[in-house]
Amino acid sequence: MPKKREVTSEEAALFRAAIGEVVPLEDDHAELRPAPPPPVPRQSRADERDVMREAMAADPSLVDGAEELAYVQAGASRRILRKLGGGDYSVLDTIDLHDMPATLAAASIATFLDENRRADRLCVRIVHGKGLRSGPEGPVLKRLTDRLLRQRGDVLAFRSARPADGGAGAVIVLLKPRKP
């Protein structure tokens, strides 16, 4: 180990001149913790998203027989609705739910959509009727169809059919293609 050398007064004066005036620290404790990130109002943003989602979704219980249905999955172009209504897509299969109990109709819709998607028939029609004979509870099958289609992730869009294809008593459904 080398011997410690004495600092001369000339060297000390040169050092002080190079550094300048020194102010002693009052506290010599270093802050080792990083500064916290700025606060993010996550819950407020989530609440706002939920309010928007609920405002955008139609209340299926308010559907009446003559009302036209329309839905486009978030992120998809609204032009799809115009194309569906204009007959730009060829309907490749149809199911008629008339006279089915709601439980059978729900299962039939699920099976129908799954089979058509597997077969790459992506534009289909579901005839649910206008509910004119449903009595005071209104169009049961129409509300059921609307609710089920909105809940499915593979439904890109749907809208009531043109008058010649069933009008407000049927919907044309556009399914997402399967991933290869």
Buried (B, 14 or more C-beta within 10 A) or exposed (E): EEEEEEEEEEEEEEEEEEEEEEEEEEEEEEEEEEEEEEEEEEEEEEEEEEEEEEEEEBEBEEBEBEBEBBBBBEEBEEEBBEBBBEEEBEBEBBBBBEEBEEEEBBEBBEEBBEEBBEEEBBBBBBBBBBBEEBEEEBBBBBBBBBBBBBEBEBBBBBBBBBEEBBEBBBBBBBBBEEEE
